[in-house]
Amino acid sequence: MITRTITGPDWDHDDLTGLSFERVAFVDIDLTEAVGQGATFTECTFRDSLFNVSQHSGSAFLNCVFTRCDLFDATFTDCKFVGSRFDRCAFGLTKVVGGDWSFAALPGADLRRASFTGVRMREADLTGARCQGATLHRVDLSGAVLDKANLERCDLRGSDLSAVDPLVVSLKGALIEPEQAMVLAAGLGLRFG
């Protein structure tokens, strides 16, 4: 339950290092080019907010809700988004390196220009996500929901594809390694002799 609302602050270029918020609604907040290390947001809501070109390291956004937020060219390094939900957000050139996005909900998200490397996304909801040409390199997708996701031309090298059903996920032109091909073949019910 949200306990207070902060509307319209301009945190453009601000340093968020060490800040901590719980159950706060942030509305129309501008975090363009903000930086921060070790900030914590727990059960917070971000609506109509800008994260453009911001850089976050070792920060946590736990069970947060992001609605109509723009994360253009934002970088999240070793951050946690466990249980967070994204609705109608923009991920153009978003870079995620390391961290834990397990149980995050990104249904229908347009991740075509995003990059996820070395990220834990166990049991994340990527239903209908558009990832054509995206980078999902060394991502733990075990247990992820990928129904009707589009992974065409996606760099999936090193990622756990055990939750990918080749019959309901579009994979044309995706870049994978030989071991991953065997996992996908097993998903099709093929046997190896």
TIZA-320147 format. One record per residue: residue number from 0; x, y, z of N, C-alpha, C in turn. Coordinates in steps of 0.05 Angstrom, whole numbers, plus 5000, padded with zeros to 4 digits. Atoms other than C-alpha are relative to their C-alpha. Example, Ala and Ser with C-alpha at 12.3 -4.5 7.8 and 13.67 -1.06 7.14 Angstrom:
  nr n_east n_north n_up ca_east ca_north ca_up c_east c_north c_up
   0   5018    4976 5000    5246     4910  5156   5018    5024 5000
   1   4984    4976 4999    5273     4979  5143   4985    5022 5014
// end
This chain:
  nr n_east n_north n_up ca_east ca_north ca_up c_east c_north c_up
   0   5017    4976 5000    5000     5000  5000   5018    5025 5000
   1   4984    4975 5002    5028     5068  4979   4994    5018 5024
   2   5004    4983 4977    5039     5114  5039   5003    5030 4994
   3   4998    4972 5008    5058     5178  5004   5006    5003 4970
   4   4996    4995 5029    5063     5209  4934   5019    5024 4997
   5   4982    4978 5007    5119     5251  4906   4995    5006 4970
   6   5007    4992 5027    5099     5289  4843   5018    5021 4989
   7   4985    4980 5016    5142     5324  4791   5027    5009 5009
   8   4973    4990 4993    5210     5329  4824   5019    4996 4977
   9   4980    5002 5020    5268     5342  4778   5026    4991 5013
  10   4975    5011 4990    5325     5296  4798   5020    4997 4978
  11   4982    5000 5023    5360     5308  4732   5029    5005 5010
  12   4972    4998 4993    5435     5296  4742   5006    4995 5030
  13   4996    5004 4971    5424     5281  4817   5015    4974 5006
  14   4987    5024 4990    5463     5230  4857   4981    4987 5020
  15   5019    5014 4984    5416     5179  4887   5013    4980 5019
  16   4985    5019 4984    5470     5140  4924   4990    4997 5028
  17   5008    5005 4972    5445     5108  4988   4972    5007 5007
  18   5028    4992 4993    5374     5136  4984   4983    4975 5003
  19   5018    5023 4995    5319     5090  5010   4971    5010 5002
  20   5028    4994 5000    5244     5093  4997   4984    4975 5002
  21   5018    5023 4998    5188     5046  5015   4971    5009 4997
  22   5029    4995 5005    5116     5047  4988   4995    5029 4993
  23   5003    4972 5009    5125     5115  4955   4992    4999 4970
  24   5008    4997 5028    5090     5134  4890   5015    5024 4988
  25   4986    4979 5014    5134     5175  4843   4985    5006 4974
  26   5015    4994 5024    5094     5211  4790   5013    5023 4985
  27   4988    4979 5017    5124     5250  4732   5027    5009 5011
  28   4974    4993 4990    5194     5247  4761   5020    4999 4978
  29   4979    4998 5021    5254     5266  4718   5027    4991 5012
  30   4975    5011 4991    5315     5222  4732   5021    5000 4978
  31   4982    4999 5022    5350     5240  4667   5029    5005 5009
  32   4972    4998 4993    5425     5229  4674   5006    4999 5029
  33   4994    5004 4972    5418     5214  4748   5018    4976 5003
  34   4983    5023 4994    5468     5167  4779   4994    4991 5028
  35   5005    5009 4973    5464     5124  4840   5012    4973 5005
  36   4990    5025 4992    5496     5067  4877   4988    4992 5027
  37   5011    5010 4976    5462     5025  4930   4974    5013 5009
  38   5026    4989 4993    5395     5061  4928   4980    4977 5002
  39   5020    5021 4997    5334     5021  4950   4972    5011 4998
  40   5028    4993 5004    5263     5027  4927   4983    4975 5005
  41   5015    5024 4993    5215     4977  4959   4970    5005 4997
  42   5029    4997 5005    5143     4969  4935   4992    5028 4993
  43   5006    4973 5009    5146     5037  4902   4987    4999 4972
  44   5012    4997 5026    5108     5061  4840   5012    5023 4986
  45   4990    4978 5017    5138     5101  4783   4981    5003 4977
  46   5019    4996 5021    5088     5131  4735   5008    5025 4983
  47   4993    4977 5018    5103     5175  4673   5026    5012 5007
  48   4974    4990 4991    5175     5181  4695   5022    4994 4980
  49   4977    5002 5019    5241     5190  4657   5024    4989 5015
  50   4975    5011 4990    5302     5147  4671   5022    5003 4978
  51   4982    4998 5023    5337     5169  4607   5029    5006 5007
  52   4971    4997 4998    5413     5162  4605   5009    4999 5030
  53   4992    5002 4971    5413     5148  4681   5017    4975 5003
  54   4983    5023 4994    5463     5100  4712   4996    4992 5029
  55   5006    5011 4973    5447     5055  4771   5018    4976 5004
  56   4982    5022 4994    5495     5008  4805   4994    4989 5028
  57   5005    5013 4974    5480     4958  4861   4975    5010 5014
  58   5025    4989 4988    5411     4989  4871   4978    4979 4999
  59   5021    5020 4999    5347     4952  4886   4973    5014 4996
  60   5027    4992 5005    5277     4963  4858   4983    4975 5005
  61   5013    5025 4992    5239     4909  4896   4970    5002 5000
  62   5030    5000 5002    5166     4894  4879   4989    5027 4993
  63   5009    4974 5009    5160     4961  4845   4983    4998 4975
  64   5017    4999 5024    5111     4981  4790   5009    5024 4983
  65   4992    4979 5019    5134     5021  4729   4978    5002 4979
  66   5021    4996 5019    5078     5050  4686   5007    5024 4982
  67   4994    4980 5020    5092     5090  4622   5026    5015 5007
  68   4974    4988 4994    5165     5102  4642   5018    4997 4976
  69   4981    5001 5022    5220     5117  4592   5028    4994 5012
  70   4974    5008 4990    5286     5080  4606   5021    5002 4977
  71   4982    4998 5023    5321     5104  4542   5029    5003 5009
  72   4971    4999 4995    5396     5090  4546   5008    5000 5030
  73   4994    5003 4971    5392     5076  4621   5017    4975 5003
  74   4983    5023 4994    5444     5029  4650   4996    4991 5029
  75   5005    5012 4974    5430     4982  4708   5021    4978 5004
  76   4978    5019 4995    5492     4946  4735   4997    4987 5027
  77   5003    5015 4975    5483     4891  4787   4977    5011 5017
  78   5024    4990 4986    5414     4918  4805   4979    4978 5004
  79   5021    5020 4995    5355     4879  4833   4973    5012 4993
  80   5027    4993 5007    5285     4884  4802   4981    4977 5007
  81   5015    5024 4993    5257     4823  4837   4971    5007 5005
  82   5029    4996 4996    5181     4820  4831   4989    5026 4989
  83   5010    4975 5010    5176     4887  4795   4984    4996 4974
  84   5017    5002 5023    5124     4900  4740   5004    5024 4982
  85   4997    4979 5020    5130     4941  4676   4976    5000 4982
  86   5024    4997 5017    5070     4968  4638   5004    5023 4981
  87   4997    4979 5020    5077     5007  4573   5025    5017 5004
  88   4975    4986 4996    5149     5026  4587   5017    4998 4974
  89   4982    5000 5023    5202     5044  4535   5028    4992 5008
  90   4974    5011 4993    5268     5006  4535   5020    5004 4978
  91   4981    4994 5022    5305     5038  4477   5029    5002 5011
  92   4972    5000 4992    5380     5023  4486   5006    4996 5029
  93   4996    5006 4972    5370     5002  4558   5021    4978 5003
  94   4978    5019 4996    5431     4964  4584   4998    4989 5029
  95   5001    5013 4974    5425     4913  4641   5024    4981 5001
  96   4976    5017 4997    5490     4881  4665   5000    4988 5028
  97   5001    5013 4974    5486     4830  4720   4974    5006 5015
  98   5023    4994 4984    5435     4833  4775   4978    4979 4999
  99   5022    5020 4997    5370     4797  4791   4973    5012 4992
 100   5026    4991 5009    5305     4808  4753   4980    4976 5002
 101   5017    5023 4997    5273     4743  4777   4971    5009 5007
 102   5029    4994 4995    5196     4744  4779   4991    5027 4989
 103   5008    4975 5012    5196     4810  4741   4979    4995 4979
 104   5021    5003 5020    5136     4821  4696   5004    5021 4978
 105   4997    4983 5023    5149     4849  4627   4983    4991 4977
 106   5017    5010 5022    5090     4823  4586   4997    5021 4978
 107   5003    4983 5023    5088     4852  4516   5021    5022 4998
 108   4980    4979 5000    5150     4894  4530   5015    5000 4973
 109   4984    4996 5024    5188     4922  4470   5029    5002 5008
 110   4972    5001 4991    5259     4900  4485   5019    4998 4976
 111   4984    5004 5025    5284     4902  4412   5027    5014 5001
 112   4975    4985 5000    5338     4953  4427   5014    4999 5027
 113   4989    5003 4973    5354     4930  4498   5021    4978 5000
 114   4979    5019 4996    5413     4890  4523   5000    4990 5029
 115   4998    5013 4974    5413     4841  4581   5023    4981 5000
 116   4977    5017 4999    5479     4808  4599   5006    4990 5028
 117   4994    5011 4974    5492     4761  4656   4979    5005 5021
 118   5022    4993 4982    5424     4775  4687   4985    4975 5008
 119   5017    5021 4991    5383     4728  4729   4971    5008 4996
 120   5028    4993 5006    5311     4728  4702   4983    4975 5004
 121   5015    5025 4994    5284     4664  4734   4971    5007 5004
 122   5029    4997 4998    5209     4658  4727   4989    5028 4994
 123   5009    4973 5010    5204     4727  4695   4977    4995 4980
 124   5022    5001 5020    5141     4740  4654   5007    5016 4976
 125   4993    4987 5025    5161     4755  4583   4980    4993 4978
 126   5021    5007 5018    5095     4736  4552   4997    5021 4978
 127   5004    4982 5022    5090     4767  4483   5022    5022 4997
 128   4979    4980 5002    5155     4806  4493   5012    5000 4972
 129   4988    4996 5026    5185     4834  4429   5030    5004 5003
 130   4971    4999 4995    5260     4818  4431   5016    4997 4974
 131   4985    5003 5025    5278     4817  4357   5025    5017 4999
 132   4975    4985 5002    5351     4835  4351   5012    5008 5027
 133   4991    4993 4973    5359     4844  4426   5023    4982 5008
 134   4979    5016 4989    5417     4817  4467   4990    4989 5027
 135   5006    5014 4975    5399     4765  4521   5023    4980 5004
 136   4976    5016 5000    5469     4740  4532   5006    4991 5029
 137   4995    5012 4974    5483     4692  4590   4979    5007 5020
 138   5023    4993 4983    5414     4705  4619   4987    4974 5010
 139   5013    5023 4988    5383     4655  4667   4970    5003 4997
 140   5029    4998 5006    5313     4647  4638   4985    4975 5010
 141   5013    5024 4990    5297     4583  4676   4973    5006 5012
 142   5027    4996 4989    5223     4579  4691   4986    5025 4989
 143   5013    4975 5010    5209     4643  4652   4976    4993 4982
 144   5024    5003 5017    5142     4651  4617   5005    5015 4974
 145   4992    4988 5026    5157     4663  4543   4979    4995 4979
 146   5021    5005 5020    5091     4646  4509   4997    5024 4981
 147   5003    4980 5022    5086     4683  4442   5021    5022 5001
 148   4978    4981 5001    5152     4719  4455   5013    4998 4973
 149   4986    4999 5026    5190     4740  4393   5030    5004 5006
 150   4972    4999 4995    5264     4723  4399   5016    4998 4974
 151   4987    5001 5026    5281     4728  4325   5025    5018 5000
 152   4975    4986 5003    5353     4750  4311   5011    5009 5027
 153   4991    4993 4974    5364     4754  4386   5026    4985 5007
 154   4975    5013 4991    5433     4740  4415   4994    4986 5027
 155   5008    5016 4976    5416     4683  4464   5024    4984 5010
 156   4978    5017 4992    5486     4655  4472   5005    4999 5030
 157   4994    5004 4972    5500     4626  4540   4975    5002 5018
 158   5024    4998 4983    5428     4635  4564   4987    4973 5005
 159   5015    5024 4993    5386     4582  4598   4974    5001 4984
 160   5023    5000 5018    5334     4564  4545   4981    4977 5007
 161   5016    5023 4993    5301     4506  4583   4970    5007 5001
 162   5028    4992 4999    5236     4546  4589   4989    5008 4973
 163   5009    4992 5027    5233     4562  4514   4986    4977 4986
 164   5015    5020 5016    5180     4523  4476   5002    5009 4971
 165   4997    4992 5027    5201     4527  4403   4974    5001 4983
 166   5025    5000 5014    5129     4516  4383   4983    5025 5005
 167   5015    4975 4994    5104     4581  4415   5017    5024 5002
 168   4982    4978 5000    5166     4624  4414   5013    5002 4973
 169   4987    4996 5026    5192     4654  4349   5030    5004 5003
 170   4970    5000 4996    5267     4640  4343   5015    5003 4974
 171   4986    4999 5026    5283     4651  4269   5024    5019 5001
 172   4976    4983 5001    5354     4677  4261   5013    5005 5027
 173   4988    4995 4974    5369     4675  4336   5028    4988 5001
 174   4973    5010 4998    5442     4666  4354   5003    4983 5025
 175   4997    5018 4977    5454     4606  4399   5025    4983 4997
 176   4977    5018 5000    5508     4556  4417   4991    4971 4996
 177   5009    5027 5005    5508     4481  4400   4985    4987 5023
 178   5013    5012 4977    5489     4460  4471   4971    5010 5002
 179   5027    4989 4999    5429     4506  4468   4982    4988 4979
 180   5016    5013 5022    5407     4474  4402   4989    4974 5010
 181   5009    5026 4990    5403     4408  4438   4977    5004 5020
 182   5022    4995 4981    5359     4438  4493   4975    5006 4984
 183   5024    4993 5016    5312     4467  4440   4989    4976 4986
 184   5008    5025 5014    5311     4401  4402   4984    4982 5020
 185   5014    5016 4980    5291     4365  4466   4973    5012 5006
 186   5026    4987 4996    5236     4417  4475   4980    4994 4978
 187   5018    5008 5022    5209     4394  4408   4993    4971 5001
 188   5005    5028 4997    5208     4323  4433   5018    4982 4984
 189   4982    5016 5015    5266     4300  4391   5018    4984 5018
 190   4982    5018 4985    5310     4243  4415   5027    4998 4986
 191   4973    5003 5011    5385     4235  4405   5009    4971 5001
 192   4991    5028 5001    5414     4169  4383   5030    4997 5000
// end
